Amino acid sequence: MNNTRFATAIHILTLLADSEEEWMSSDWIAGSININPVMVRKEIGVLTKAGLVESRKGKVGGSKLAKRSSDIRLDEIYLAVKNSDVLGKKNLKPNVLCPIGKNINQKLGSLFSEIDNSVIDELHGKTLENFVKKFS
């Protein structure tokens, strides 16, 4: 995944879980993460589409968890924001005349899937609620 999307999503959801019944503004969340509120709104959109967050617009708008933090698994969050394998991307055009180059992407694909699935399996057993408890 080699980016901060998962960390940003966990940060957003941890803030929302810490104040489960309050509607939290993207400006306030952005201040905690120290990023632009537009980035927060983009990730909230992704988390909303995944069924983890609900949002409302307007003067009394904001976001809150769509379900209890105990019902949100960390693998759900990871899968919502995942845009590449843990180990990154394969080379686009290896030399097909090379005995290694012509097969490398197929072999890397298997390796990347195996590692990515192990990360998902590890996160599956962890909840947002348990992560949030680390801050108390």
Beta strands, then each sheet from edge to edge (+ up, - down):
strand 1: 53-56
strand 2: 62-65
sheet 1: 1+ 2-
end
